[in-house]
Amino acid sequence: MRYVSLVAALAASAFALPAAAQQAPLDPAIGKLRDAALNDDVAWDIVEGLTTEIGPRPDGSPQQAKAREWAVARLKSLGFQNVRIETYQLDTWVRGLESAEVVSPFPQPLRLTALGNSGATPPEGLTLPIVFFPSIDDLRAAPDGSLKGKIAFVSNTMQRTMDGSSYGSQGAARRQGPSIAAKKGASAIVIRSIGTDHGRGPHAGVTNFEAGVTPIPAAALSVADAANLERMVKRGKPVTLHLLLTPKRVGLRESGNVVAEVPGTDPNAGIVLIGGHLDSWDLGTGAIDDASGVGITTAAAKMLLDSGTRPRRTIRVVWFGDEETGGFGGAAYAKAHAGERHAIATESDFGADRVWRFQTNLPDSAKPVADRLAAALTPIGVIRGPGVANGGTDVEPVLATGVAGIDLNQDGLRYFDYHHTPEDTIDIIDLGQLRQNVAAWTTMLAVVANAPEEIGPVPIKK
């Protein structure tokens, strides 16, 4: 446990806890559960099993359907109650052939992958000149109609940050860039992958076209190939690209969320909703995005399940079905459970590196809960952040109804080296850091699920 001791010392030296947190009494049973979780194997076993026995789990795919059945069997074997699949319909996009090469002035192949919801090229592909944009803001500034008969190339660079904040700013090139390029008249668009690596594995991800905008072919180049293409542009000669993308929409398919519970003793105290997403992109095996998230949250709930004492609040673990292409699993869950009272909603979807900070969005009646969390999490190197918890894609629809939230923030410095890439495999997970995640989540559940305070609604964000 040398790693945990080190991060705890660093946190203690760099951040002073508020007086209330320093004085908050810690139930010895919580500390015992937390420390036991530092030797947990359940999370690793789930990640290993899901990535080995199922592998990639694209939205709407047969592999994802198999993953749901796998999840039900695993959750039942772990002793959870009320295990079931809650189905819904999903409009499904599937990948086809994809390739690109520079035709002139420096002929060579490029590595890329189609973005989710991309349109298709003709079967023979497109051969067109590119127009270079250093950033999405430069693309936005292009005159309407100026990209007719051209391929837009947006090459903004993502910065490495601990909290992953640059994904929000730089990710706009992927999420909005193709729609903007289409409105400017572009025949297609390629972007530098939204990632912090320097390799030749492209980063997949979804894009969204505005209503009324016809989807154009859209792809992410590997970071290395985008940098190479940018160097070609800067040679001052026109660059022509041949692009082939043949994705298609296949209509509605059945999908679903997998739900399991640790029943509580007080049905009026509200549900503690936790989980991660079961789906993944198809380039890797979805280990950090997000087999680790379902593994971590399930393992933590299992710690309380096996503790010998039922929690006050029911803990509901959800393996959300479809996060990657639009958050459809979270939306379906919120709709299906609109009549139920949730006390807390939170998810794990930022890899498996250590939790370093927690933030809350609690009503005034439950402020002591945050103080107890601070006291209980400090020994494993987790500090209290100054911000407000905002959840993630899968729980946002529930949080939007006024449910309180708690974020357990993971270290994101290396997350976007692997996010949505062929390298998202179990090999990049550090077991010690994975276990520290389980300990943090176990601590949070032990505090929140048994808190005597009323955890009522919070003001709804406008």
C-alpha positions as CSV (number, residue, x, y, z in Angstrom):
1,M,0.0,0.0,0.0
2,R,3.0,2.3,-0.5
3,Y,1.3,4.1,-3.4
4,V,-1.8,4.9,-1.3
5,S,0.3,6.2,1.6
6,L,2.3,8.4,-0.8
7,V,-0.7,10.1,-2.4
8,A,-2.3,10.5,1.0
9,A,0.8,12.3,2.2
10,L,0.9,14.5,-0.8
11,A,-2.8,15.4,-0.5
12,A,-2.4,16.2,3.2
13,S,0.6,18.4,2.6
14,A,-0.9,20.4,-0.3
15,F,-4.4,20.9,0.9
16,A,-5.8,21.9,4.3
17,L,-9.2,20.5,5.1
18,P,-12.0,22.8,6.3
19,A,-12.4,22.7,10.1
20,A,-15.7,20.9,9.8
21,A,-14.1,18.1,7.8
22,Q,-11.2,17.8,10.2
23,Q,-13.6,17.4,13.1
24,A,-16.1,15.1,11.4
25,P,-16.2,11.8,13.3
26,L,-15.4,8.7,11.2
27,D,-17.2,5.5,11.9
28,P,-14.5,2.8,12.3
29,A,-16.6,0.4,10.3
30,I,-16.3,2.7,7.3
31,G,-12.5,2.9,7.6
32,K,-12.4,-0.9,7.8
33,L,-14.5,-1.3,4.6
34,R,-12.3,1.3,2.8
35,D,-9.1,-0.5,3.8
36,A,-10.4,-3.9,2.9
37,A,-11.3,-2.6,-0.6
38,L,-7.7,-1.8,-1.2
39,N,-7.2,-5.5,-1.7
40,D,-10.3,-5.9,-3.9
41,D,-10.2,-8.3,-6.9
42,V,-13.8,-8.0,-8.0
43,A,-13.3,-4.9,-10.2
44,W,-10.3,-6.5,-11.9
45,D,-12.2,-9.8,-12.5
46,I,-15.1,-7.9,-14.1
47,V,-12.8,-5.9,-16.4
48,E,-10.8,-9.0,-17.3
49,G,-13.9,-11.1,-18.0
50,L,-15.7,-8.5,-20.0
51,T,-12.7,-7.6,-22.2
52,T,-11.6,-11.2,-22.6
53,E,-14.9,-13.0,-23.1
54,I,-16.9,-10.3,-24.9
55,G,-14.3,-7.7,-26.2
56,P,-15.5,-4.6,-28.1
57,R,-19.2,-3.7,-27.4
58,P,-20.4,-1.1,-30.0
59,D,-23.8,0.4,-29.6
60,G,-26.5,-1.8,-31.1
61,S,-24.2,-4.7,-31.9
62,P,-24.5,-8.4,-31.3
63,Q,-21.5,-8.1,-29.0
64,Q,-23.3,-5.6,-26.9
65,A,-26.3,-7.9,-26.6
66,K,-24.0,-10.7,-25.5
67,A,-22.4,-8.3,-23.0
68,R,-25.8,-7.7,-21.4
69,E,-26.4,-11.4,-20.9
70,W,-22.9,-11.7,-19.5
71,A,-23.5,-8.9,-17.1
72,V,-26.7,-10.4,-15.8
73,A,-25.0,-13.7,-15.1
74,R,-22.0,-12.0,-13.4
75,L,-24.2,-9.8,-11.2
76,K,-26.3,-12.7,-10.1
77,S,-23.3,-14.7,-9.3
78,L,-22.0,-11.9,-7.1
79,G,-25.2,-12.0,-5.0
80,F,-27.0,-8.9,-6.2
81,Q,-30.8,-8.7,-6.1
82,N,-33.4,-7.7,-8.6
83,V,-31.0,-8.2,-11.5
84,R,-32.6,-7.5,-14.9
85,I,-32.3,-6.0,-18.3
86,E,-34.4,-3.0,-19.0
87,T,-34.8,-2.8,-22.8
88,Y,-35.3,0.1,-25.2
89,Q,-34.9,0.7,-28.9
90,L,-31.8,2.2,-30.4
91,D,-31.3,3.8,-33.9
92,T,-28.0,2.2,-34.8
93,W,-25.0,3.4,-36.9
94,V,-22.4,0.8,-38.0
95,R,-18.9,1.3,-39.3
96,G,-17.9,0.2,-42.8
97,L,-14.7,0.3,-44.9
98,E,-12.4,3.2,-44.1
99,S,-9.1,4.3,-45.6
100,A,-7.3,7.5,-46.6
101,E,-4.2,8.4,-48.5
102,V,-2.4,11.5,-49.7
103,V,-2.5,11.5,-53.5
104,S,-0.3,14.5,-53.9
105,P,2.2,16.1,-53.4
106,F,3.6,13.4,-51.1
107,P,1.7,10.1,-51.7
108,Q,1.3,7.9,-48.6
109,P,-1.4,6.2,-46.6
110,L,-3.0,7.7,-43.5
111,R,-4.6,6.0,-40.5
112,L,-8.1,7.1,-39.5
113,T,-11.5,6.0,-38.3
114,A,-15.0,7.2,-39.1
115,L,-16.7,9.2,-36.5
116,G,-20.0,7.9,-35.2
117,N,-23.0,9.3,-37.3
118,S,-20.6,10.0,-40.2
119,G,-22.0,10.0,-43.7
120,A,-20.6,7.8,-46.4
121,T,-18.4,8.5,-49.4
122,P,-19.4,7.0,-52.8
123,P,-18.3,3.4,-53.0
124,E,-15.2,4.4,-55.0
125,G,-14.4,7.1,-52.4
126,L,-13.6,10.8,-52.8
127,T,-10.4,12.4,-54.2
128,L,-10.4,16.1,-53.4
129,P,-8.1,18.9,-52.2
130,I,-8.1,19.7,-48.5
131,V,-8.5,23.1,-46.8
132,F,-6.5,23.4,-43.6
133,F,-7.9,24.9,-40.4
134,P,-5.7,25.1,-37.3
135,S,-8.7,25.2,-35.0
136,I,-12.5,24.8,-35.1
137,D,-12.7,28.6,-34.6
138,D,-10.9,29.0,-38.0
139,L,-13.4,26.6,-39.5
140,R,-16.3,28.6,-38.1
141,A,-14.8,31.8,-39.6
142,A,-14.7,30.3,-43.1
143,P,-17.1,32.0,-45.6
144,D,-20.3,30.1,-46.4
145,G,-19.9,28.0,-49.5
146,S,-16.1,28.3,-49.5
147,L,-15.5,24.6,-48.9
148,K,-17.6,23.3,-51.9
149,G,-15.7,20.4,-53.5
150,K,-13.1,20.4,-50.7
151,I,-12.2,18.2,-47.7
152,A,-11.9,20.3,-44.5
153,F,-9.0,19.4,-42.3
154,V,-9.2,20.6,-38.6
155,S,-6.0,20.1,-36.7
156,N,-6.4,21.5,-33.2
157,T,-4.2,20.0,-30.5
158,M,-5.6,18.6,-27.2
159,Q,-3.7,19.6,-24.0
160,R,-3.0,17.1,-21.2
161,T,-4.9,18.1,-18.0
162,M,-5.5,16.3,-14.7
163,D,-9.2,17.0,-14.8
164,G,-9.7,16.3,-18.5
165,S,-11.1,19.8,-19.0
166,S,-9.4,20.2,-22.4
167,Y,-11.7,17.4,-23.8
168,G,-14.6,19.8,-23.5
169,S,-12.9,22.6,-25.4
170,Q,-10.9,20.7,-28.0
171,G,-13.5,18.0,-28.4
172,A,-15.7,20.5,-30.2
173,A,-13.8,19.8,-33.3
174,R,-15.2,16.3,-33.3
175,R,-18.6,16.9,-31.9
176,Q,-19.5,20.1,-33.9
177,G,-16.8,20.3,-36.6
178,P,-18.5,18.0,-39.2
179,S,-21.8,19.8,-39.0
180,I,-20.1,23.2,-39.4
181,A,-18.1,21.9,-42.3
182,A,-21.2,20.5,-44.0
183,K,-22.9,23.9,-43.7
184,K,-19.9,25.6,-45.3
185,G,-20.3,23.3,-48.3
186,A,-17.5,20.7,-47.6
187,S,-17.7,17.3,-49.2
188,A,-16.0,15.7,-46.2
189,I,-14.0,16.5,-43.1
190,V,-11.0,14.9,-41.3
191,I,-9.9,16.1,-37.9
192,R,-6.8,15.4,-35.7
193,S,-8.0,12.8,-33.2
194,I,-9.1,14.3,-29.8
195,G,-6.3,12.8,-27.8
196,T,-3.0,13.5,-26.0
197,D,-0.9,10.7,-27.5
198,H,1.5,10.9,-30.4
199,G,0.7,7.5,-32.0
200,R,-0.9,6.2,-35.1
201,G,-3.9,4.7,-33.5
202,P,-6.9,7.0,-34.3
203,H,-9.5,8.0,-31.6
204,A,-13.1,7.1,-32.4
205,G,-16.0,9.1,-31.1
206,V,-19.4,10.4,-32.0
207,T,-20.3,13.5,-33.9
208,N,-23.7,15.2,-34.3
209,F,-25.2,16.9,-37.3
210,E,-27.7,19.7,-36.7
211,A,-31.2,19.1,-37.8
212,G,-31.6,19.7,-41.5
213,V,-27.9,19.2,-42.2
214,T,-27.1,16.2,-44.4
215,P,-24.3,14.2,-42.8
216,I,-21.0,14.3,-44.7
217,P,-18.1,11.7,-44.4
218,A,-16.3,12.6,-41.2
219,A,-13.2,10.9,-39.8
220,A,-10.5,11.2,-37.1
221,L,-6.9,10.9,-38.2
222,S,-4.4,9.5,-35.8
223,V,-2.5,12.2,-34.0
224,A,0.7,11.3,-35.7
225,D,-0.8,11.2,-39.2
226,A,-2.7,14.5,-38.6
227,A,0.6,16.1,-37.6
228,N,2.3,14.7,-40.7
229,L,-0.6,16.0,-42.9
230,E,-0.2,19.5,-41.3
231,R,3.5,19.4,-42.1
232,M,2.6,18.7,-45.7
233,V,0.2,21.6,-45.8
234,K,2.9,23.9,-44.4
235,R,5.2,23.0,-47.4
236,G,3.0,25.4,-49.4
237,K,1.8,23.0,-52.1
238,P,-1.9,21.9,-52.6
239,V,-2.6,18.7,-50.8
240,T,-5.1,16.2,-52.3
241,L,-6.6,13.4,-50.3
242,H,-8.4,10.2,-51.3
243,L,-11.0,9.2,-48.7
244,L,-13.1,6.1,-48.4
245,L,-15.8,5.7,-45.7
246,T,-18.8,3.4,-46.0
247,P,-20.7,3.5,-42.7
248,K,-24.5,3.2,-42.7
249,R,-27.5,3.4,-40.4
250,V,-29.3,0.0,-40.0
251,G,-32.5,1.2,-38.2
252,L,-33.8,0.3,-34.8
253,R,-32.3,-2.5,-32.7
254,E,-33.0,-3.6,-29.2
255,S,-30.7,-2.4,-26.5
256,G,-30.9,-2.1,-22.8
257,N,-29.5,-1.2,-19.4
258,V,-28.5,-3.9,-16.9
259,V,-29.8,-3.2,-13.4
260,A,-28.9,-4.8,-10.0
261,E,-29.5,-3.8,-6.4
262,V,-28.4,-4.0,-2.8
263,P,-31.7,-3.5,-1.1
264,G,-31.9,-1.0,1.7
265,T,-33.9,-1.0,4.9
266,D,-35.7,2.4,4.4
267,P,-37.6,2.6,1.1
268,N,-38.4,6.3,1.8
269,A,-34.8,7.4,2.1
270,G,-34.2,7.4,-1.7
271,I,-32.0,5.3,-4.1
272,V,-28.3,5.7,-4.4
273,L,-27.7,5.3,-8.2
274,I,-24.2,4.3,-9.3
275,G,-22.7,2.7,-12.4
276,G,-20.8,3.0,-15.6
277,H,-21.5,2.2,-19.3
278,L,-21.4,-1.3,-20.8
279,D,-20.9,-0.2,-24.4
280,S,-17.6,0.7,-26.0
281,W,-16.1,1.7,-29.3
282,D,-14.8,-1.1,-31.5
283,L,-11.1,-0.3,-31.9
284,G,-10.0,-1.6,-28.6
285,T,-11.7,-3.7,-25.9
286,G,-13.2,-0.9,-23.9
287,A,-11.2,-1.6,-20.7
288,I,-10.9,2.0,-19.4
289,D,-14.0,3.2,-21.3
290,D,-15.8,1.8,-19.5
291,A,-15.4,-1.8,-18.3
292,S,-13.4,-0.3,-15.4
293,G,-16.3,2.0,-14.5
294,V,-18.8,-0.8,-14.2
295,G,-16.2,-2.9,-12.4
296,I,-15.3,-0.2,-9.9
297,T,-18.9,0.7,-9.0
298,T,-20.0,-3.0,-8.8
299,A,-17.1,-4.0,-6.6
300,A,-17.8,-1.1,-4.2
301,A,-21.5,-2.1,-4.0
302,K,-20.4,-5.7,-3.5
303,M,-18.3,-4.6,-0.5
304,L,-21.4,-3.3,1.2
305,L,-23.4,-6.3,0.1
306,D,-21.0,-8.5,1.9
307,S,-20.5,-6.3,5.0
308,G,-23.2,-8.2,6.9
309,T,-25.3,-5.0,7.4
310,R,-28.0,-3.8,5.0
311,P,-27.6,-0.2,4.1
312,R,-30.3,2.3,4.9
313,R,-30.7,3.3,1.2
314,T,-31.0,0.9,-1.7
315,I,-27.9,0.9,-3.8
316,R,-28.8,0.5,-7.5
317,V,-25.9,-0.4,-9.8
318,V,-26.6,0.2,-13.5
319,W,-24.5,-0.9,-16.4
320,F,-25.9,1.7,-18.9
321,G,-26.4,0.4,-22.4
322,D,-25.5,3.1,-24.8
323,E,-23.4,6.1,-23.8
324,E,-20.9,6.4,-26.6
325,T,-23.3,7.5,-29.4
326,G,-25.5,9.9,-27.5
327,G,-26.3,8.8,-23.9
328,F,-29.4,6.8,-24.9
329,G,-28.9,4.4,-21.9
330,G,-29.0,7.2,-19.4
331,A,-32.0,8.8,-21.0
332,A,-33.9,5.5,-21.1
333,Y,-33.1,4.9,-17.4
334,A,-34.4,8.3,-16.4
335,K,-37.6,7.8,-18.4
336,A,-38.2,4.3,-17.0
337,H,-37.6,5.4,-13.4
338,A,-39.2,8.9,-13.4
339,G,-41.6,8.0,-10.6
340,E,-38.9,6.9,-8.2
341,R,-37.1,8.9,-5.6
342,H,-33.3,9.0,-6.0
343,A,-31.1,10.5,-3.2
344,I,-27.8,10.5,-5.1
345,A,-26.8,9.8,-8.7
346,T,-23.2,9.3,-9.8
347,E,-21.1,7.4,-12.2
348,S,-17.5,6.2,-13.0
349,D,-16.5,6.9,-16.6
350,F,-13.0,8.4,-16.7
351,G,-10.7,5.3,-16.7
352,A,-9.0,3.5,-13.8
353,D,-6.3,5.8,-12.6
354,R,-6.5,7.0,-9.0
355,V,-9.3,9.1,-7.6
356,W,-7.7,12.3,-6.4
357,R,-10.7,14.6,-5.7
358,F,-14.4,14.5,-4.8
359,Q,-17.0,17.2,-5.3
360,T,-20.6,17.3,-4.3
361,N,-23.9,18.9,-5.1
362,L,-25.9,18.3,-1.9
363,P,-28.8,20.2,-0.3
364,D,-28.1,22.2,2.8
365,S,-29.7,19.4,4.9
366,A,-27.0,17.0,3.8
367,K,-23.8,19.2,4.1
368,P,-22.5,17.0,7.0
369,V,-22.3,14.1,4.6
370,A,-19.6,16.0,2.6
371,D,-17.7,16.6,5.8
372,R,-17.7,12.9,6.7
373,L,-16.7,12.0,3.1
374,A,-13.7,14.4,3.4
375,A,-12.6,12.7,6.7
376,A,-13.0,9.2,5.3
377,L,-11.4,9.8,1.9
378,T,-8.3,11.7,3.0
379,P,-6.3,8.6,4.1
380,I,-6.4,7.3,0.5
381,G,-5.3,10.6,-1.1
382,V,-8.6,12.1,-2.0
383,I,-9.2,15.8,-1.4
384,R,-12.4,17.8,-1.3
385,G,-12.6,20.0,-4.4
386,P,-14.1,23.5,-4.5
387,G,-16.5,22.9,-7.4
388,V,-19.9,21.5,-7.7
389,A,-20.6,17.9,-8.9
390,N,-22.0,17.7,-12.4
391,G,-22.1,14.0,-13.0
392,G,-21.6,12.5,-16.5
393,T,-23.5,11.5,-19.6
394,D,-25.3,8.5,-18.1
395,V,-26.6,10.2,-14.9
396,E,-27.2,13.7,-16.3
397,P,-30.9,13.0,-17.1
398,V,-31.5,12.0,-13.5
399,L,-29.5,14.9,-12.1
400,A,-31.5,17.2,-14.3
401,T,-34.6,16.5,-12.2
402,G,-33.0,17.9,-9.1
403,V,-31.3,14.8,-7.7
404,A,-28.1,15.4,-5.7
405,G,-24.7,14.4,-7.0
406,I,-21.3,13.4,-6.0
407,D,-18.3,13.2,-8.3
408,L,-15.2,11.0,-7.6
409,N,-12.7,12.6,-10.0
410,Q,-10.0,10.4,-11.4
411,D,-6.5,11.5,-12.6
412,G,-6.9,12.2,-16.3
413,L,-3.3,12.9,-17.2
414,R,-2.9,9.8,-19.3
415,Y,-6.5,8.9,-20.0
416,F,-6.7,10.6,-23.4
417,D,-3.6,8.8,-24.6
418,Y,-5.9,5.7,-24.9
419,H,-9.4,7.0,-25.0
420,H,-11.4,5.5,-27.9
421,T,-8.2,3.9,-29.4
422,P,-7.0,0.4,-30.3
423,E,-4.9,0.7,-27.1
424,D,-7.9,0.7,-24.8
425,T,-7.2,-2.7,-23.4
426,I,-6.7,-4.1,-19.9
427,D,-2.9,-3.9,-20.3
428,I,-3.0,-0.1,-19.5
429,I,-4.8,-0.6,-16.1
430,D,-2.7,-0.4,-13.0
431,L,-4.1,-2.8,-10.4
432,G,-3.1,-0.6,-7.4
433,Q,-4.9,2.4,-8.8
434,L,-8.0,0.4,-9.8
435,R,-8.2,-0.9,-6.2
436,Q,-7.8,2.7,-4.8
437,N,-10.9,3.6,-7.0
438,V,-12.9,0.8,-5.4
439,A,-11.8,2.0,-1.9
440,A,-13.0,5.5,-2.7
441,W,-16.3,4.3,-4.1
442,T,-16.8,1.9,-1.1
443,T,-16.2,4.8,1.2
444,M,-18.6,7.0,-0.6
445,L,-21.3,4.4,-0.6
446,A,-20.8,3.5,3.1
447,V,-21.2,7.2,4.0
448,V,-24.0,8.1,1.7
449,A,-26.1,5.0,1.8
450,N,-26.2,5.1,5.6
451,A,-26.4,8.8,6.1
452,P,-29.1,9.7,8.7
453,E,-29.6,13.1,7.0
454,E,-32.3,13.7,4.5
455,I,-30.8,13.9,1.1
456,G,-33.5,15.8,-0.7
457,P,-33.6,17.6,-4.0
458,V,-31.2,20.4,-5.1
459,P,-32.1,23.4,-7.2
460,I,-32.4,22.5,-10.8
461,K,-29.9,24.1,-13.1
462,K,-31.4,26.4,-15.7
